[in-house]
Amino acid sequence: MYGEDNNKRILVAGIGNIFLGDDAFGCEVVKRLQQRSWPDNVRIVDFGIRGFDLAYALLEGYNVTIFVDATQRGQAPGTVYTIEPDIDEVASVTEQTVQVETHDMNPMKVLSMVAAMGGRFEKVLLVGCEPETFGPEEGQLGLSATVAGVVDKAANVVESLIEEACARAPVTATFEHGG
């Protein structure tokens, strides 16, 4: 099912705040993925808003990292995206002071912090969903109906990315930043 290369280490990281409506998208997708069976080389974790935990997990070294998060890109709510961030952009951010908030999660800031600490990335992907709402000012538990309706679709996208990564030859281009 997952091809020949089950030696690739893959991290799927759910990102989001469950108290802010559709921001919990990544958490919900990971919850669905955790109900499926995975090879030993695939680690699926709901990091929520814990940027430092994610940074330390990334320092363990993964061949493929897949972030799952609500992502505003100006399309219709519920639109699911697969994005490959520009790793060179991560390098430029490390030139600045890297600050990761303890109760906020910005994947690019986390990647920058990991790069500043000497971490390496081979392939980073983001499966995102256009949010409909982050709730009223006081917050909101639960996804909007529109975003909840695409959680299974996004889980299937992540699964196909894992299958593709396991079937693909090893990635040769890597990003490394020595502090």
Contact map, one row per residue, 1 for C-alpha under 8 A:
11100000000000000000000000000000000000000000000000000000000000000000000000000000000000000000000000000000000000000000000000000000000000000000000000000000000000000010000000000000000
11111100000000000000000000000000000000000000000000000000000000000000000000000000000000000000000000000000000000000000000000000000000000000000000000000000000000000111011000000000000
11111100000000000000000000000000000000000000000000000000000000000000000000000000000000000000000000000000000000000000000000000000000000000000000000000000000000000011011000000000000
01111100000000000000000000000000000000000000000000000000000000000000000000000000000000000000000000000000000000000000000000000000000000000000000000000000000000000000011000000000000
01111111000000000000000000000000000000000000000000000000000000000000000000000000000000000000000000000000000000000000000000000000000000000000000000000000000000000000011110000000000
01111111100000000000000000000000000000101000000000000000000000000000000000000000000000000000000000000000000000000000000000000000000000000000000000000000000000000000010000000000000
00001111100000000000000000000000000000001000000000000000000000000000000000000000000000000000000000000000000000000000000000000000000000000000000000000000000000000000010000000000000
00001111110000000000000000000000000000001000000000000000000001110000000000000000000000000000000000000000000000000000000000000000000000000000000000000000000000000000110001000000000
00000111111000000000000000000000000000001110000000000000000011110000000000000000000000000000000000000000000000000000000000000000000000000000000000000000000000000000000000000000000
00000001111100000000000000000000000000001110000000000000000001111100000000000000000000000000000000000000000000000000000000000000000000000000000000000000000000000100000000000000000
00000000111110000000000000000000000000000111100000000000000001011100000000000000000000000000000000000000000000000000000000000000000000000000000000000000000000000000000000000000000
00000000011111000000000000000100000000000111100000000000000000001111000000000000000000000000000000000000000000000000000000000000000000000000000000000000000000000000000000000000000
00000000001111100000000001000100000000000001111000000100000000001111000000000000000000000000000000000000000000000000000000000000000000000000000000000000000000000000000000000000000
00000000000111110000000001111100000000000001111100000000000000000011100000000000000000000000000000000000000000000000000000000000000000000000000000000000000000000000000000000000000
00000000000011111000000111100000000000000000011110000000000000000011110000000000000000000000000000000000100000000000000000000000000000000000000000000000000000000000000000000000000
00000000000001111100001111100000000000000000001110000000000000000000110000000000000000000000000000000000100000000000000000000000000000000000000000000000000000000000000000000000000
00000000000000111111101100100000000000000000000110000000000000000000000000000000000000000000000000000000000000000000000000000000000000000000000000000000000000000000000000000000000
00000000000000011111101100100000000000000000000100000000000000000000000000000000000000000000000000000000000000000000000000000000000000000000110000000000000000000000000000000000000
00000000000000001111101100000000000000000000000000000000000000000000000000000000000000000000000000000000000000000000000000000000000000000011110000000000000000000000000000000000000
00000000000000001111111100000000000000000000000000000000000000000000000000000000000000000000000000000000000000000000000000000000000001100011110000000000000000000000000000000000000
00000000000000001111111100000000000000000000000000000000000000000000000000000000000000000000000000000000000000000000000000000000000011100011111100000000000000000000000000000000000
00000000000000000001111110000000000000000000000000000000000000000000010000000000000000000000000000000000000000000000000000000000001111100000011100100000000000000000000000000000000
00000000000000011111111111000000000000000000000000000000000000000000110000000000000000000000000000000000000000000000000000000000001001000000001000000000000000000000000000000000000
00000000000000111111111111110000000000000000000100000000000000000000110000000000000000000000000000000000000000000000000000000000000000000000011000000000000000000000000000000000000
00000000000000110000011111111000000000000000000000000000000000000001110000000000000000000000000000000000000000000000000000000000100000000000001000110010000000000000000000000000000
00000000000011110000001111111100000000000000010100000000000000000011110000000000000000000000000000000000000000000000000000000001000000000000000000000000000000000000000000000000000
00000000000001111100000111111110000000000000011100000000000000000001100000000000000000000000000000000000000000000000000000000000000000000000000000000000000000000000000000000000000
00000000000001000000000111111111000000000000000000000000000000000000000000000000000000000000000000000000000000000000000000000000000000000000000000000010000000000000000000000000000
00000000000001000000000011111111100000000000000000000000000000000001000000000000000000000000000000000000000000000000000000000000000000000000000000000011011000000000000000000000000
00000000000111000000000001111111110000000001110000000000000000000001000000000000000000000000000000000000000000000000000000000000000000000000000000000000001000000000000000000000000
00000000000000000000000000111111111000000000010000000000000000000000000000000000000000000000000000000000000000000000000000000000000000000000000000000000000000000000000000000000000
00000000000000000000000000011111111100000000000000000000000000000000000000000000000000000000000000000000000000000000000000000000000000000000000000000011001000000000000000000000000
00000000000000000000000000001111111100000001000000000000000000000000000000000000000000000000000000000000000000000000000000000000000000000000000000000000001000000000000000000000000
00000000000000000000000000000111111110000001000000000000000000000000000000000000000000000000000000000000000000000000000000000000000000000000000000000000000000000000000000000000000
00000000000000000000000000000011111110000000000000000000000000000000000000000000000000000000000000000000000000000000000000000000000000000000000000000000000000000000000000000000000
00000000000000000000000000000001111111000000000000000000000000000000000000000000000000000000000000000000000000000000000000000000000000000000000000000000000000000000000000000000000
00000000000000000000000000000000011111100000000000000000000000000000000000000000000000000000000000000000000000000000000000000000000000000000000000000000000000000000000000000000000
00000000000000000000000000000000000111110100000000000000000000000000000000000000000000000000000000000000000000000000000000000000000000000000000000000000000000000000000000000000000
00000100000000000000000000000000000011111100000000000000000000000000000000000000000000000000000000000000000000000000000000000000000000000000000000000000000000000000000000000000000
00000000000000000000000000000000000001111110000000000000000000000000000000000000000000000000000000000000000000000000000000000000000000000000000000000000000000000000000000000000000
00000111110000000000000000000000000000111110000000000000000000000000000000000000000000000000000000000000000000000000000000000000000000000000000000000000000000000000000000000000000
00000000111100000000000000000000000001111111000000000000000000000000000000000000000000000000000000000000000000000000000000000000000000000000000000000000000000000000000000000000000
00000000111100000000000000000000000000011111100000000000000000000000000000000000000000000000000000000000000000000000000000000000000000000000000000000000000000000000000000000000000
00000000001111000000000000000100110000000111110000000000000000000000000000000000000000000000000000000000000000000000000000000000000000000000000000000000000000000000000000000000000
00000000001111000000000000000100000000000011111000000000000000000000000000000000000000000000000000000000000000000000000000000000000000000000000000000000000000000000000000000000000
00000000000011100000000001100110000000000001111100000000000000000000000000000000000000000000000000000000000000000000000000000000000000000000000000000000000000000000000000000000000
00000000000011110000000000100000000000000000111111101100000000000000000000000000000000000000000000000000000000000000000000000000000000000000000000000000000000000000000000000000000
00000000000001111100000101100000000000000000011111000000000000000000000000000000000000000000000000000000100000000000000000000000000000000000000000000000000000000000000000000000000
00000000000000111000000000000000000000000000001111100000000000000000000000000000000000000000000000000111100000000000000000000000000000000000000000000000000000000000000000000000000
00000000000000000000000000000000000000000000001111111100000000000000000000000000000000000000000000000111100000000000000000000000000000000000000000000000000000000000000000000000000
00000000000000000000000000000000000000000000001011111110000000000000000000000000000000000000000000011111111001000000000000000000000000000000000000000000000000000000000000000000000
00000000000000000000000000000000000000000000000001111111000000000000000000000000000000000000000000010100000001000000000000000000000000000000000000000000000000000000000000000000000
00000000000000000000000000000000000000000000001001111111100000000000000000000000000000000000000000000000000000000000000000000000000000000000000000000000000000000000000000000000000
00000000000010000000000000000000000000000000001001111111110000000000000000000000000000000000000000000000000001000000000000000000000000000000000000000000000000000000000000000000000
00000000000000000000000000000000000000000000000000111111111000000000000000000000000000000000000000000000000001101100000000000000000000000000000000000000000000000000000000000000000
00000000000000000000000000000000000000000000000000011111111100000000000000000000000000000000000000000000000000000100000000000000000000000000000000000000000000000000000000000000000
00000000000000000000000000000000000000000000000000001111111110000000000000000000000000000000000000000000000000000000000000000000000000000000000000000000000000000000000000000000000
00000000000000000000000000000000000000000000000000000111111111000000000000000000000000000000000000000000000000000100001000000000000000000000000000000000000000000000000000000000000
00000000000000000000000000000000000000000000000000000011111110000000000000000000000000000000000000000000000000000100001100000000000000000000000000000000000000000000000000000000000
00000000000000000000000000000000000000000000000000000001111111000000000000000000000000000000000000000000000000000000000000000000000000000000000000000000000000000000000000000000000
00000000100000000000000000000000000000000000000000000000111111100000000000000000000000000000000000000000000000000000001110000000000000000000000000000000000000000000000000000000000
00000001111000000000000000000000000000000000000000000000010111111000000000000000000000000000000000000000000000000000000011000000000000000000000000000000000000000000000000000000000
00000001110000000000000000000000000000000000000000000000000011111000000000000000000000000000000000000000000000000000000011100000000000000000000000000000000000000000000000100000000
00000001111000000000000000000000000000000000000000000000000001111100000000000000000000000000000000000000000000000000000011111000000000000000000000000000000000000000100000000000000
00000000011110000000000000000000000000000000000000000000000001111110000000000000000000000000000000000000000000000000000000111000000000000000000000000000000000000000000000000000000
00000000011110000000000000000000000000000000000000000000000000011111000000000000000000000000000000000000000000000000000000011110000000000000000000000000000001000000000000000000000
00000000000111100000000001000000000000000000000000000000000000001111100000000000000000000000000000000000001000000000000000011111000000000000000000000000000000000000000000000000000
00000000000111100000000011101100000000000000000000000000000000000111110000000000000000000000000000000000000000000000000000000111000000000000000000000000000000000000000000000000000
00000000000001110000001111100000000000000000000000000000000000000011111000000000000000000000000000000000000000000000000000000111100000000000000000000000000000000000000000000000000
00000000000000110000011111000000000000000000000000000000000000000001111100000000000000000000000000000000000000000000000000000001111000000000000000000000000000000000000000000000000
00000000000000000000000000000000000000000000000000000000000000000000111110000000000000000000000000000000000000000000000000000001111000000000000000000000000000000000000000000000000
00000000000000000000000000000000000000000000000000000000000000000000011111100000000000000000000000000000000000000000000000000000111000000000000000000000000000000000000000000000000
00000000000000000000000000000000000000000000000000000000000000000000001111100000000000000000000000000000000000000000000000000000010000000000000000000000000000000000000000000000000
00000000000000000000000000000000000000000000000000000000000000000000000111110000000000000000000000000000000000000000000000000000010000000000000000000000000000000000000000000000000
00000000000000000000000000000000000000000000000000000000000000000000000111111010000000000000000000000000000000000000000000000000010000000000000000000000000000000000000000000000000
00000000000000000000000000000000000000000000000000000000000000000000000001111110000000000000000000000000000000000000000000000000010000000000000000000000000000000000000000000000000
00000000000000000000000000000000000000000000000000000000000000000000000000111110000000000000000000000000000000000000000000000000111100000000000001100000000000000000000000000000000
00000000000000000000000000000000000000000000000000000000000000000000000000011111000000000000000000000000000000000000000000000000111100000000000001101100000000000000000000000000000
00000000000000000000000000000000000000000000000000000000000000000000000000111111100000000000000000000000000000000000000000000000110000000000000000000000000000000000000000000000000
00000000000000000000000000000000000000000000000000000000000000000000000000000111110000000000000000000000000000000000000000000011110000000000000000000100010000000000000000000000000
00000000000000000000000000000000000000000000000000000000000000000000000000000011111000000000000000000000000000000000000000000111110000000000000000000000000000000000000000000000000
00000000000000000000000000000000000000000000000000000000000000000000000000000001111100000000000000000000000000000000000000001111000000000000000000000000000000000000000000000000000
00000000000000000000000000000000000000000000000000000000000000000000000000000000111110000000000000000000000000000000000000001111000000000000000000000000000000000000000000000000000
00000000000000000000000000000000000000000000000000000000000000000000000000000000011111000000000000000000000000000000000000011100000000000000000000000000000000000000000000000000000
00000000000000000000000000000000000000000000000000000000000000000000000000000000001111101000000000000000000000000000000000011100000000000000000000000000000000000000000000000000000
00000000000000000000000000000000000000000000000000000000000000000000000000000000000111111100000000000000000000000000000000000000000000000000000000000000000000000000000000000000000
00000000000000000000000000000000000000000000000000000000000000000000000000000000000011111110000000000000000000000000000000000000000000000000000000000000000000000000000000000010000
00000000000000000000000000000000000000000000000000000000000000000000000000000000000001111111000000000000000000000000000000000000000000000000000000000000000000000000000000000000000
00000000000000000000000000000000000000000000000000000000000000000000000000000000000011111111100000000000000000000000000000000000000000000000000000000000000000000000000000000000000
00000000000000000000000000000000000000000000000000000000000000000000000000000000000001111111110000000000000110110010000000000000000000000000000000000000000000000000000000000000000
00000000000000000000000000000000000000000000000000000000000000000000000000000000000000111111111000000000000000010010000000000000000000000000000000000000000000000000000000000000100
00000000000000000000000000000000000000000000000000000000000000000000000000000000000000011111111100000000000000000000000000000000000000000000000000000000000000000000000000000000000
00000000000000000000000000000000000000000000000000000000000000000000000000000000000000001111111111000000000010010000000000000000000000000000000000000000000000000000000000000000000
00000000000000000000000000000000000000000000000000000000000000000000000000000000000000000111111111000000000000011011000000000000000000000000000000000000000000000000000000000000000
00000000000000000000000000000000000000000000000000000000000000000000000000000000000000000011111110000000000000000000000000000000000000000000000000000000000000000000000000000000000
00000000000000000000000000000000000000000000000000000000000000000000000000000000000000000001111111000000000000000000000000000000000000000000000000000000000000000000000000000000000
00000000000000000000000000000000000000000000000000000000000000000000000000000000000000000000111111100000000000000000000000000000000000000000000000000000000000000000000000000000000
00000000000000000000000000000000000000000000000000000000000000000000000000000000000000000000110111110000000010011000000000000000000000000000000000000000000000000000000000000000000
00000000000000000000000000000000000000000000000000000000000000000000000000000000000000000000000011111000000010001000000000000000000000000000000000000000000000000000000000000000000
00000000000000000000000000000000000000000000000000110000000000000000000000000000000000000000000001111101110011001000000000000000000000000000000000000000000000000000000000000000000
00000000000000000000000000000000000000000000000000100000000000000000000000000000000000000000000000111111100000000000000000000000000000000000000000000000000000000000000000000000000
00000000000000000000000000000000000000000000000011110000000000000000000000000000000000000000000000011111100000000000000000000000000000000000000000000000000000000000000000000000000
00000000000000000000000000000000000000000000000011100000000000000000000000000000000000000000000000001111100000000000000000000000000000000000000000000000000000000000000000000000000
00000000000000000000000000000000000000000000000011100000000000000000000000000000000000000000000000011111110000000000000000000000000000000000000000000000000000000000000000000000000
00000000000000110000000000000000000000000000000111100000000000000000000000000000000000000000000000011111111001000000000000000000000000000000000000000000000000000000000000000000000
00000000000000000000000000000000000000000000000000100000000000000000000000000000000000000000000000010001111111000000000000000000000000000000000000000000000000000000000000000000000
00000000000000000000000000000000000000000000000000100000000000000010000000000000000000000000000000000000111111100000000000000000000000000000000000000000000000000000000000000000000
00000000000000000000000000000000000000000000000000000000000000000000000000000000000000000100000000000000011111110000000000000000000000000000000000000000000000000000000000000000000
00000000000000000000000000000000000000000000000000000000000000000000000000000000000000000100100001110000011111111000000000000000000000000000000000000000000000000000000000000000000
00000000000000000000000000000000000000000000000000110110000000000000000000000000000000000000000000010000111111111100000000000000000000000000000000000000000000000000000000000000000
00000000000000000000000000000000000000000000000000000010000000000000000000000000000000000100000000000000001111111110000000000000000000000000000000000000000000000000000000000000000
00000000000000000000000000000000000000000000000000000000000000000000000000000000000000000110110001000000000111111111000000000000000000000000000000000000000000000000000000000000000
00000000000000000000000000000000000000000000000000000010000000000000000000000000000000000000010001110000000011111111100000000000000000000000000000000000000000000000000000000000000
00000000000000000000000000000000000000000000000000000011011000000000000000000000000000000000000000000000000001111111111100000000000000000000000000000000000000000000000000000000000
00000000000000000000000000000000000000000000000000000000000000000000000000000000000000000110010000000000000000111111111100000000000000000000000000000000000000000000000000000001111
00000000000000000000000000000000000000000000000000000000000000000000000000000000000000000000010000000000000000011111111000000000000000000000000000000000000000000000000000000000111
00000000000000000000000000000000000000000000000000000000000000000000000000000000000000000000000000000000000000001111111000000000000000000000000000000000000000000000000000000000111
00000000000000000000000000000000000000000000000000000000000000000000000000000000000000000000000000000000000000000111111100000000000000000000000000000000000000000000000000000001111
00000000000000000000000000000000000000000000000000000000011010000000000000000000000000000000000000000000000000000111111110000000000000000000000000000000000000000000000000000001100
00000000000000000000000000000000000000000000000000000000001010000000000000000000000000000000000000000000000000000110011111000000000000000000000000000000000000000000000000000111100
00000000000000000000000000000000000000000000000000000000000011110000000000000000000000000000000000000000000000000000001111110000000000000000000000000000000000000000000000000111000
00000000000000000000000000000000000000000000000000000000000001110000000000000000000000000000000000000000000000000000000111110000000000000000000000000000000000000000000000111110000
00000000000000000000000000000000000000000000000000000000000000111000000000000000000000000000000000000000000000000000000011111000000000000000000000000000000000000000000000100100000
00000000000000000000000000000000000000000000000000000000000000011110000000000000000110000000000000000000000000000000000011111100000000000000000000000000000000000000000000000000000
00000000000000000000000000000000000000000000000000000000000000011110000000000000011110000000000000000000000000000000000000111110000000000000000000000000000000000000000000000000000
00000000000000000000000000000000000000000000000000000000000000000111100000000000111110000000000000000000000000000000000000011111000000000000000000000000000000000000000000000000000
00000000000000000000000000000000000000000000000000000000000000000111100000000001111000000000000000000000000000000000000000001111100000000000000000000000010011000000000000000000000
00000000000000000000000001000000000000000000000000000000000000000011111000000001111000000000000000000000000000000000000000000111110000000000000000000000000000000000000000000000000
00000000000000000000000010000000000000000000000000000000000000000000111100001111100000000000000000000000000000000000000000000011111000000000000000100000000000000000000000000000000
00000000000000000000000000000000000000000000000000000000000000000000011111111111100000000000000000000000000000000000000000000001111100000000000000100000000000000000000000000000000
00000000000000000000011000000000000000000000000000000000000000000000011100001100000000000000000000000000000000000000000000000000111111000000000000100000000000000000000000000000000
00000000000000000000010000000000000000000000000000000000000000000000000000001100000000000000000000000000000000000000000000000000011111000000000101100000000000000000000000000000000
00000000000000000000110000000000000000000000000000000000000000000000000000000000000000000000000000000000000000000000000000000000001111100000000100000000000000000000000000000000000
00000000000000000001111000000000000000000000000000000000000000000000000000000000000000000000000000000000000000000000000000000000001111110011000000000000000000000000000000000000000
00000000000000000001110000000000000000000000000000000000000000000000000000000000000000000000000000000000000000000000000000000000000011111111000000000000000000000000000000000000000
00000000000000000000000000000000000000000000000000000000000000000000000000000000000000000000000000000000000000000000000000000000000001111111000000000000000000000000000000000000000
00000000000000000000000000000000000000000000000000000000000000000000000000000000000000000000000000000000000000000000000000000000000000111110000000000000000000000000000000000000000
00000000000000000000000000000000000000000000000000000000000000000000000000000000000000000000000000000000000000000000000000000000000000111111000000000000000000000000000000000000000
00000000000000000011100000000000000000000000000000000000000000000000000000000000000000000000000000000000000000000000000000000000000001111111100000000000000000000000000000000000000
00000000000000000011100000000000000000000000000000000000000000000000000000000000000000000000000000000000000000000000000000000000000001110111110000000000000000000000000000000000000
00000000000000000111100000000000000000000000000000000000000000000000000000000000000000000000000000000000000000000000000000000000000000000011111000000000000000000000000000000000000
00000000000000000111110100000000000000000000000000000000000000000000000000000000000000000000000000000000000000000000000000000000000000000001111100000000000000000000000000000000000
00000000000000000000111110000000000000000000000000000000000000000000000000000000000000000000000000000000000000000000000000000000000000000000111111110000000000000000000000000000000
00000000000000000000110000000000000000000000000000000000000000000000000000000000000000000000000000000000000000000000000000000000000110000000011111110000000000000000000000000000000
00000000000000000000000000000000000000000000000000000000000000000000000000000000000000000000000000000000000000000000000000000000000000000000001111111000000000000000000000000000000
00000000000000000000000000000000000000000000000000000000000000000000000000001100000000000000000000000000000000000000000000000000000100000000001111111100000000000000000000000000000
00000000000000000000010010000000000000000000000000000000000000000000000000001100000000000000000000000000000000000000000000000000111100000000001111111110000000000000000000000000000
00000000000000000000000010000000000000000000000000000000000000000000000000000000000000000000000000000000000000000000000000000000000000000000001111111110000000000000000000000000000
00000000000000000000000000000000000000000000000000000000000000000000000000000100000000000000000000000000000000000000000000000000000000000000000011111111000000000000000000000000000
00000000000000000000000000000000000000000000000000000000000000000000000000000101000000000000000000000000000000000000000000000000000000000000000001111111110000000000000000000000000
00000000000000000000000010011001000000000000000000000000000000000000000000000000000000000000000000000000000000000000000000000000000000000000000000111111111000000000000000000000000
00000000000000000000000000001001000000000000000000000000000000000000000000000000000000000000000000000000000000000000000000000000000000000000000000001111111100000000000000000000000
00000000000000000000000000000000000000000000000000000000000000000000000000000000000000000000000000000000000000000000000000000000000000000000000000000111111110000000000000000000000
00000000000000000000000000001000000000000000000000000000000000000000000000000001000000000000000000000000000000000000000000000010000000000000000000000111111111000000000000000000000
00000000000000000000000000001101100000000000000000000000000000000000000000000000000000000000000000000000000000000000000000000000000000000000000000000011111111100000000000000000000
00000000000000000000000000000000000000000000000000000000000000000000000000000000000000000000000000000000000000000000000000000000000000000000000000000001111111110000000000000000000
00000000000000000000000000000000000000000000000000000000000000000000000000000000000000000000000000000000000000000000000000000010000000000000000000000000111111111000000000000000000
00000000000000000000000000000000000000000000000000000000000000000100000000000000000000000000000000000000000000000000000000000010000000000000000000000000011111111100000000000000000
00000000000000000000000000000000000000000000000000000000000000000000000000000000000000000000000000000000000000000000000000000000000000000000000000000000001111111110000000000000000
00000000000000000000000000000000000000000000000000000000000000000000000000000000000000000000000000000000000000000000000000000000000000000000000000000000000111111111000000000000000
00000000000000000000000000000000000000000000000000000000000000000000000000000000000000000000000000000000000000000000000000000000000000000000000000000000000011111111100000000000000
01000000010000000000000000000000000000000000000000000000000000000000000000000000000000000000000000000000000000000000000000000000000000000000000000000000000001111111110000000000000
11100000000000000000000000000000000000000000000000000000000000000000000000000000000000000000000000000000000000000000000000000000000000000000000000000000000000111111111000000000000
01100000000000000000000000000000000000000000000000000000000000000000000000000000000000000000000000000000000000000000000000000000000000000000000000000000000000011111111100000000000
00000001000000000000000000000000000000000000000000000000000000010000000000000000000000000000000000000000000000000000000000000000000000000000000000000000000000001111111100000000000
01111111000000000000000000000000000000000000000000000000000000000000000000000000000000000000000000000000000000000000000000000000000000000000000000000000000000000111111100000000000
01111000000000000000000000000000000000000000000000000000000000000000000000000000000000000000000000000000000000000000000000000000000000000000000000000000000000000011111110000000000
00001000000000000000000000000000000000000000000000000000000000000000000000000000000000000000000000000000000000000000000000000000000000000000000000000000000000000001111111000000000
00001000000000000000000000000000000000000000000000000000000000000000000000000000000000000000000000000000000000000000000000000000000000000000000000000000000000000000001111100000000
00000001000000000000000000000000000000000000000000000000000000000000000000000000000000000000000000000000000000000000000000000000000000000000000000000000000000000000000111110000000
00000000000000000000000000000000000000000000000000000000000000100000000000000000000000000000000000000000000000000000000001100000000000000000000000000000000000000000000011111100000
00000000000000000000000000000000000000000000000000000000000000000000000000000000000000000000000000000000000000000000000001000000000000000000000000000000000000000000000001111100000
00000000000000000000000000000000000000000000000000000000000000000000000000000000000000000000000000000000000000000000000001000000000000000000000000000000000000000000000000111110000
00000000000000000000000000000000000000000000000000000000000000000000000000000000000000000000000000000000000000000000000111100000000000000000000000000000000000000000000000111111000
00000000000000000000000000000000000000000000000000000000000000000000000000000000000000100000000000000000000000000000000111000000000000000000000000000000000000000000000000001111100
00000000000000000000000000000000000000000000000000000000000000000000000000000000000000000000000000000000000000000010011110000000000000000000000000000000000000000000000000000111110
00000000000000000000000000000000000000000000000000000000000000000000000000000000000000000010000000000000000000000011111100000000000000000000000000000000000000000000000000000011111
00000000000000000000000000000000000000000000000000000000000000000000000000000000000000000000000000000000000000000011110000000000000000000000000000000000000000000000000000000001111
00000000000000000000000000000000000000000000000000000000000000000000000000000000000000000000000000000000000000000011110000000000000000000000000000000000000000000000000000000000111
